[in-house]
Amino acid sequence: MTMPRPGEPGTASFDFTDRRVLVTGASRGIGLGVAEGFVAAGADVTILAIDDEVEETARMLAGRHGREVGAIVCDIANQDEVRAALAPFECIDVLVNNAGLELVTPMTDGSAETVSAFERIVQINVLGTYHVTRTALPKMGPGGRIIITSSMWGKTAVAEFSAYSSSKHANIGFMRSLAKELGPRGISVNAVCPGWVRTAAAMRSLSVMARRKGREESELLQEIVDAQAVEGLMEPEDMAMTYLFLASDAARNITGQAISVDRGDFIG
């Protein structure tokens, strides 16, 4: 690992040559940003998502970096699909559980659509993360890394997103329990809690929040950014370095942690 000298601009550089990395939910958004970070760092990367777009994303990454990137289409809420998807892997060094679903689920809305959305969020964010982790574990050895994407809403909450917030709290509890369980095996488990990042899911939530509050999206977004200690909206690629660090030898003494990357949005 190389790093810039204090006071100099630049980013840390990590070498993941010959490390096998699986990133779920990586056809777009934070997952894509994280996957590209690992590809650029020399890892043997496979990306997994529920949609066929993951295959085009893998081709794009391969073309951009001149190295093969694997792609798997899989619904992680389906145990059988997960088993089939991970069966070809002999070894996984780094598992990034990033796949997730974020939708509004107001408790005052008893419609079948909202109830279905609540259940699907839990199936993907909680059970899906469990299925992938449980299936990947036999393929992981000492030095393995498991990183779960939670959310700043996994430490706090927001109105009308009870399913998403609950699932992200669950991710942190799951991570802390696994850190205790897998520590003796030399496998670390941590979570990253992103703040507002310019992804399709986040911008969809912003639109819903603005509409339900009767406000302009731009006004609400500005209010969100103003609440941060550091100005500006993060981009997916801004998240990658934290995952690379947690997967590196530099983080060998770190486990059971929920690390916020939110520009100081949640300080408490």
C-alpha positions as CSV (number, residue, x, y, z in Angstrom):
1,M,0.0,0.0,0.0
2,T,1.3,3.5,-0.9
3,M,-0.1,6.7,0.4
4,P,0.5,10.4,-0.4
5,R,2.6,12.4,2.0
6,P,0.7,14.5,4.6
7,G,-0.6,17.6,3.0
8,E,-0.2,16.4,-0.5
9,P,-3.2,15.8,-2.8
10,G,-3.9,12.3,-4.0
11,T,-5.4,9.0,-2.9
12,A,-4.1,5.9,-1.2
13,S,-3.1,3.0,-3.5
14,F,-3.8,-0.6,-2.7
15,D,-2.5,-3.8,-4.3
16,F,-5.1,-6.6,-4.5
17,T,-3.3,-8.7,-7.1
18,D,-4.5,-12.3,-7.0
19,R,-7.2,-11.5,-4.4
20,R,-10.6,-12.8,-5.3
21,V,-13.4,-10.3,-4.7
22,L,-17.2,-10.7,-4.9
23,V,-19.3,-7.6,-4.9
24,T,-23.1,-7.9,-4.8
25,G,-25.4,-5.2,-6.1
26,A,-22.7,-4.0,-8.4
27,S,-24.4,-3.2,-11.7
28,R,-24.7,0.5,-10.7
29,G,-24.3,2.9,-7.8
30,I,-22.0,2.3,-4.8
31,G,-21.5,-1.3,-5.8
32,L,-20.2,-0.3,-9.2
33,G,-17.9,2.3,-7.6
34,V,-16.5,-0.2,-5.2
35,A,-16.1,-3.0,-7.8
36,E,-14.2,-0.6,-10.1
37,G,-11.9,0.3,-7.2
38,F,-11.0,-3.3,-6.6
39,V,-10.5,-3.9,-10.4
40,A,-8.2,-0.9,-10.6
41,A,-6.3,-2.3,-7.6
42,G,-5.6,-5.6,-9.5
43,A,-8.2,-7.9,-7.9
44,D,-9.9,-10.8,-9.6
45,V,-13.4,-9.3,-9.3
46,T,-16.9,-10.8,-9.9
47,I,-19.9,-8.6,-9.7
48,L,-23.4,-9.9,-8.9
49,A,-26.8,-8.3,-9.3
50,I,-30.4,-9.2,-10.0
51,D,-30.6,-7.6,-13.4
52,D,-29.0,-8.5,-16.7
53,E,-27.3,-5.0,-16.7
54,V,-24.6,-6.6,-14.5
55,E,-23.2,-8.3,-17.6
56,E,-22.9,-5.1,-19.5
57,T,-21.3,-3.5,-16.5
58,A,-18.7,-6.3,-16.3
59,R,-17.9,-5.8,-19.9
60,M,-17.5,-2.0,-19.4
61,L,-15.2,-2.5,-16.5
62,A,-13.1,-5.1,-18.3
63,G,-12.8,-2.8,-21.3
64,R,-11.8,0.2,-19.2
65,H,-9.2,-1.7,-17.1
66,G,-8.0,-4.3,-19.6
67,R,-8.7,-7.3,-17.3
68,E,-11.5,-9.8,-17.1
69,V,-14.5,-9.1,-14.7
70,G,-17.0,-11.9,-13.9
71,A,-20.7,-11.3,-13.9
72,I,-23.5,-13.2,-12.2
73,V,-27.3,-12.6,-12.4
74,C,-28.9,-13.7,-9.1
75,D,-31.7,-12.8,-6.8
76,I,-29.9,-13.0,-3.4
77,A,-33.3,-13.5,-1.6
78,N,-33.5,-16.9,-3.3
79,Q,-31.3,-19.4,-1.4
80,D,-31.2,-21.8,-4.4
81,E,-30.0,-19.1,-6.8
82,V,-27.3,-18.0,-4.3
83,R,-26.0,-21.6,-3.9
84,A,-25.9,-22.1,-7.7
85,A,-24.3,-18.7,-8.3
86,L,-21.5,-19.2,-5.8
87,A,-20.9,-22.9,-6.5
88,P,-18.1,-22.3,-9.1
89,F,-16.0,-20.3,-6.6
90,E,-13.2,-22.3,-5.0
91,C,-12.0,-19.3,-2.9
92,I,-13.3,-15.9,-1.9
93,D,-10.9,-13.5,-0.2
94,V,-13.2,-10.4,0.0
95,L,-17.0,-10.5,0.1
96,V,-18.7,-7.1,-0.3
97,N,-22.4,-7.5,0.6
98,N,-23.7,-4.3,-1.1
99,A,-26.9,-5.4,-2.7
100,G,-29.9,-3.7,-1.2
101,L,-33.3,-2.2,-1.9
102,E,-34.5,1.3,-0.7
103,L,-38.2,2.2,-1.0
104,V,-40.6,4.3,1.0
105,T,-42.9,2.3,3.3
106,P,-45.2,4.6,5.3
107,M,-46.9,2.9,8.2
108,T,-50.1,4.8,7.4
109,D,-50.2,3.1,4.0
110,G,-51.7,-0.3,4.3
111,S,-51.9,-1.0,0.6
112,A,-50.8,-4.4,-0.7
113,E,-48.0,-2.6,-2.7
114,T,-46.5,-1.1,0.4
115,V,-46.7,-4.3,2.4
116,S,-45.1,-6.1,-0.5
117,A,-42.3,-3.5,-0.6
118,F,-41.6,-3.8,3.1
119,E,-41.3,-7.6,2.8
120,R,-39.1,-7.4,-0.3
121,I,-36.7,-5.0,1.4
122,V,-36.3,-7.3,4.3
123,Q,-35.9,-10.3,2.0
124,I,-33.1,-8.6,0.1
125,N,-31.3,-6.5,2.6
126,V,-31.4,-8.9,5.6
127,L,-32.1,-12.4,4.3
128,G,-30.2,-11.9,1.1
129,T,-27.1,-10.7,3.0
130,Y,-27.4,-13.7,5.2
131,H,-27.8,-16.2,2.3
132,V,-24.7,-14.8,0.4
133,T,-22.6,-14.7,3.5
134,R,-23.5,-18.2,4.7
135,T,-22.8,-19.6,1.2
136,A,-19.5,-17.8,0.8
137,L,-18.1,-18.6,4.2
138,P,-16.9,-22.2,3.4
139,K,-14.8,-20.6,0.6
140,M,-13.1,-18.1,2.9
141,G,-10.0,-18.7,5.0
142,P,-7.9,-16.7,7.5
143,G,-7.3,-13.2,6.3
144,G,-10.8,-13.1,4.7
145,R,-12.8,-9.9,4.7
146,I,-16.5,-9.4,4.8
147,I,-17.8,-5.9,4.3
148,I,-21.5,-5.0,4.5
149,T,-23.0,-1.8,3.1
150,S,-25.3,-0.5,5.8
151,S,-26.4,3.2,5.8
152,M,-26.3,6.3,8.0
153,W,-30.0,5.3,8.5
154,G,-28.7,2.1,10.0
155,K,-27.5,4.3,12.9
156,T,-30.4,6.7,13.0
157,A,-33.7,6.8,11.1
158,V,-35.9,8.8,8.8
159,A,-39.7,8.9,8.7
160,E,-41.6,6.7,6.2
161,F,-38.5,4.5,5.4
162,S,-39.1,2.0,8.3
163,A,-38.3,-1.1,6.3
164,Y,-35.1,0.2,4.9
165,S,-33.9,1.7,8.2
166,S,-34.8,-1.4,10.1
167,S,-32.9,-3.6,7.6
168,K,-29.8,-1.4,7.8
169,H,-29.9,-1.6,11.6
170,A,-30.2,-5.3,11.2
171,N,-27.1,-5.3,8.9
172,I,-25.0,-3.7,11.7
173,G,-26.3,-6.2,14.3
174,F,-25.5,-9.1,11.9
175,M,-22.1,-7.7,11.3
176,R,-21.2,-7.3,15.0
177,S,-22.3,-10.8,15.8
178,L,-20.4,-12.3,12.9
179,A,-17.3,-10.3,13.9
180,K,-17.3,-12.1,17.2
181,E,-18.1,-15.5,15.6
182,L,-15.5,-15.3,12.8
183,G,-12.7,-13.5,14.6
184,P,-11.2,-16.8,15.8
185,R,-11.1,-17.9,12.2
186,G,-9.1,-14.9,11.1
187,I,-12.0,-13.3,9.2
188,S,-12.9,-9.7,9.8
189,V,-16.4,-8.3,9.4
190,N,-17.2,-4.6,9.1
191,A,-19.9,-2.4,7.8
192,V,-19.8,0.9,5.8
193,C,-22.5,3.4,6.5
194,P,-22.8,5.8,3.5
195,G,-24.5,9.1,3.8
196,W,-26.1,10.8,0.8
197,V,-24.4,9.5,-2.4
198,R,-25.6,10.4,-5.9
199,T,-27.1,7.1,-6.9
200,A,-30.3,6.3,-8.6
201,A,-31.8,4.8,-5.4
202,A,-30.8,7.9,-3.3
203,M,-32.2,10.3,-5.9
204,R,-35.4,8.3,-6.1
205,S,-35.8,8.5,-2.3
206,L,-35.0,12.3,-2.4
207,S,-37.8,12.7,-5.0
208,V,-40.3,10.7,-2.9
209,M,-39.4,12.7,0.3
210,A,-39.7,16.0,-1.5
211,R,-43.0,15.1,-3.1
212,R,-44.5,13.9,0.2
213,K,-43.3,17.0,2.0
214,G,-44.6,19.3,-0.8
215,R,-41.1,20.7,-1.4
216,E,-38.8,21.1,-4.4
217,E,-36.1,18.4,-4.8
218,S,-33.4,21.0,-5.2
219,E,-34.4,22.8,-2.0
220,L,-34.5,19.6,0.0
221,L,-31.1,18.4,-1.4
222,Q,-29.5,21.8,-0.5
223,E,-30.8,21.4,3.0
224,I,-29.3,17.9,3.2
225,V,-25.9,19.1,1.9
226,D,-26.0,22.1,4.2
227,A,-26.4,19.8,7.2
228,Q,-23.1,18.0,6.4
229,A,-19.8,19.2,8.0
230,V,-18.2,18.9,4.5
231,E,-20.2,20.4,1.6
232,G,-21.1,18.7,-1.6
233,L,-22.9,15.5,-2.6
234,M,-20.7,12.3,-2.7
235,E,-20.4,10.3,-5.8
236,P,-20.3,6.4,-5.9
237,E,-16.5,6.4,-6.5
238,D,-16.0,8.4,-3.4
239,M,-17.0,5.3,-1.4
240,A,-14.5,2.9,-2.8
241,M,-11.4,3.8,-0.8
242,T,-13.1,2.9,2.5
243,Y,-13.9,-0.6,1.3
244,L,-10.4,-1.1,-0.1
245,F,-8.9,0.0,3.2
246,L,-11.1,-2.4,5.2
247,A,-10.2,-5.2,2.8
248,S,-6.5,-4.5,3.1
249,D,-3.8,-5.6,5.5
250,A,-3.8,-2.1,6.9
251,A,-7.2,-2.9,8.5
252,R,-6.2,-6.3,9.9
253,N,-6.9,-5.1,13.5
254,I,-10.3,-3.7,12.6
255,T,-13.5,-5.8,13.0
256,G,-17.0,-5.3,14.3
257,Q,-17.1,-1.7,13.2
258,A,-19.8,0.4,11.5
259,I,-17.8,3.1,9.7
260,S,-19.7,6.2,8.6
261,V,-18.7,7.9,5.4
262,D,-21.2,10.7,5.2
263,R,-19.2,14.0,5.2
264,G,-20.2,14.6,8.8
265,D,-24.0,14.3,8.3
266,F,-24.3,12.0,11.3
267,I,-22.1,13.3,14.1
268,G,-23.1,12.0,17.5
